[in-house]
Amino acid sequence: MSALLEVSANAFQLLAFRRGLVSLVAPVSGLYPAVTVLLARVVLSERMGRSQVVGLAIALAGLVLIAVG
């Protein structure tokens, strides 16, 4: 099952690189660790440290700035 998800993720990433702006797709795909942190918070009810919250906020702000500008 995980191999199927991995292949699907790679296929969608390749499709995004081909159809979208690389300047938007690359930073978004580079934030996969942030998704892991958020999933751990939602699914496992893990606590987020102050540095994790600040890091996620900065990453989100950076994505917004890239998308706008």
Order of alpha helices (4+ residues) and beta strands (2+ residues): alpha-alpha-alpha-alpha
